[in-house]
């Protein structure tokens, strides 16, 4: 009887809370293993017995951020934390001879993109294991920044990449506040302490300060691309780096990537570079999730919500951010 009552209360709350504007639009109850350590699943293998060599396939999906992904009943590690943990697992396994990054991301924050790139370079330096990046549908801005740290970049023919540049998005509610008679007062230690506040208009001085920061991060992006895509001269790169995106074929023509092809081609490329004959391809994931193929997601099982109205990740942070991000690519 108690069980039936609990179920009735849960169903009632599920139906009522979205309609009164409280709580999430859907609920998910998920039974998980108490362990949080990454587990390994084989997703592809060559024919034969006793194959010891492995290629680790590491997925890089969604917006790159230090921010954990949280819902009312569920919390996931940040993309940075998960990426570094997977790299460390691949580094610690002597059977892993190469890594393929499976990228499907519009980019993310400047800090997250740079952190992931830094750890990728550190992984290569510590282990000597080759790394190849395969861009699936999206590999833009910060995701392209990360891909530049690989030993080679391949993109699917239907992929979009590039978007080299930096952006900061902020809003101002001052006009609306003036209409309804609300005035924000900031008690500050310096004139620029509330720079980019949504409660006032940006001054020309504030725009100059922020523009200088944007351009500094932009130059950092160019340095990364120039270091790894050294077929491009500085003038050629700057002509391409105006924020535009490229198809895979355009990117190859402009030397932003090395090849066009598919994930299987990236795996073959990694095998060749590591001088491997037969391999097992593995992916890492939490015990609460499962992967069945090289295209599988490492995210845990989800229930489609009855009503799903969400802001893009870059708007959910509640603060202005410096971004290596192609915003149209954000779901």
Secondary structure as the mmCIF struct_conf table of DSSP 4:
data_model
#
loop_
_struct_conf.conf_type_id
_struct_conf.id
_struct_conf.beg_label_comp_id
_struct_conf.beg_label_asym_id
_struct_conf.beg_label_seq_id
_struct_conf.end_label_comp_id
_struct_conf.end_label_asym_id
_struct_conf.end_label_seq_id
HELX_RH_AL_P HELX_RH_AL_P1 UNK A 2 UNK A 17
HELX_RH_3T_P HELX_RH_3T_P1 UNK A 18 UNK A 20
TURN_TY1_P TURN_TY1_P1 UNK A 21 UNK A 21
BEND BEND1 UNK A 23 UNK A 23
BEND BEND2 UNK A 25 UNK A 25
BEND BEND3 UNK A 34 UNK A 34
BEND BEND4 UNK A 37 UNK A 37
STRN STRN1 UNK A 39 UNK A 45
BEND BEND5 UNK A 47 UNK A 49
STRN STRN2 UNK A 54 UNK A 61
BEND BEND6 UNK A 62 UNK A 62
STRN STRN3 UNK A 64 UNK A 64
BEND BEND7 UNK A 66 UNK A 67
STRN STRN4 UNK A 69 UNK A 70
BEND BEND8 UNK A 72 UNK A 73
STRN STRN5 UNK A 75 UNK A 76
HELX_RH_AL_P HELX_RH_AL_P2 UNK A 79 UNK A 92
TURN_TY1_P TURN_TY1_P2 UNK A 94 UNK A 95
STRN STRN6 UNK A 96 UNK A 105
STRN STRN7 UNK A 107 UNK A 109
HELX_RH_AL_P HELX_RH_AL_P3 UNK A 110 UNK A 127
STRN STRN8 UNK A 130 UNK A 140
TURN_TY1_P TURN_TY1_P3 UNK A 141 UNK A 141
HELX_RH_AL_P HELX_RH_AL_P4 UNK A 142 UNK A 147
TURN_TY1_P TURN_TY1_P4 UNK A 148 UNK A 149
BEND BEND9 UNK A 150 UNK A 151
STRN STRN9 UNK A 152 UNK A 155
TURN_TY1_P TURN_TY1_P5 UNK A 157 UNK A 158
STRN STRN10 UNK A 160 UNK A 162
BEND BEND10 UNK A 165 UNK A 165
STRN STRN11 UNK A 167 UNK A 168
HELX_RH_AL_P HELX_RH_AL_P5 UNK A 174 UNK A 179
TURN_TY1_P TURN_TY1_P6 UNK A 180 UNK A 181
BEND BEND11 UNK A 189 UNK A 190
TURN_TY1_P TURN_TY1_P7 UNK A 191 UNK A 196
TURN_TY1_P TURN_TY1_P8 UNK A 198 UNK A 199
BEND BEND12 UNK A 200 UNK A 200
HELX_LH_PP_P HELX_LH_PP_P1 UNK A 201 UNK A 203
HELX_RH_AL_P HELX_RH_AL_P6 UNK A 204 UNK A 228
TURN_TY1_P TURN_TY1_P9 UNK A 230 UNK A 231
BEND BEND13 UNK A 232 UNK A 232
HELX_RH_AL_P HELX_RH_AL_P7 UNK A 234 UNK A 240
BEND BEND14 UNK A 242 UNK A 243
STRN STRN12 UNK A 245 UNK A 247
HELX_RH_AL_P HELX_RH_AL_P8 UNK A 248 UNK A 253
TURN_TY1_P TURN_TY1_P10 UNK A 254 UNK A 255
BEND BEND15 UNK A 256 UNK A 258
STRN STRN13 UNK A 259 UNK A 260
HELX_RH_AL_P HELX_RH_AL_P9 UNK A 263 UNK A 273
TURN_TY1_P TURN_TY1_P11 UNK A 274 UNK A 275
BEND BEND16 UNK A 277 UNK A 278
STRN STRN14 UNK A 280 UNK A 285
TURN_TY1_P TURN_TY1_P12 UNK A 287 UNK A 288
BEND BEND17 UNK A 293 UNK A 293
TURN_TY1_P TURN_TY1_P13 UNK A 294 UNK A 295
BEND BEND18 UNK A 299 UNK A 299
HELX_LH_PP_P HELX_LH_PP_P2 UNK A 300 UNK A 301
BEND BEND19 UNK A 306 UNK A 307
HELX_RH_AL_P HELX_RH_AL_P10 UNK A 313 UNK A 316
TURN_TY1_P TURN_TY1_P14 UNK A 317 UNK A 317
BEND BEND20 UNK A 318 UNK A 319
STRN STRN15 UNK A 322 UNK A 325
HELX_RH_3T_P HELX_RH_3T_P2 UNK A 327 UNK A 329
#
